[in-house]
Amino acid sequence: MRVTSEKFPLVTSLRLSEALDRRNMTQRQLCRGIGMYEQTLSNKIHGRRPFTVSDLSQIADYLGVSTDWLLGREPTETNK
């Protein structure tokens, strides 16, 4: 299942960057933690490929945030 929206890639990319910064974590570390190639994540962040529900779930679980927050549906970062 793919998640699509005009603003989705930008909001999700910004939220993902924010979560990584708060944890002093790199995209490389995230990729290793969730088993995703770095180029794949880069393509998704830049809107060249869509995030799947599975991608979002894995990222949210690994970072300890909600998928709603990653999607911009919650105003503040919350732990699940």
Number of C-alpha atoms within 10 A of each C-alpha: 8 10 12 11 9 7 10 17 21 16 17 22 18 16 18 21 15 14 18 16 12 8 9 9 13 12 15 13 13 19 16 12 13 13 10 14 12 15 11 14 20 14 13 18 20 12 15 12 14 20 22 14 13 11 17 19 17 18 20 20 15 12 18 14 19 19 21 16 19 25 21 17 11 12 9 11 16 12 11 10
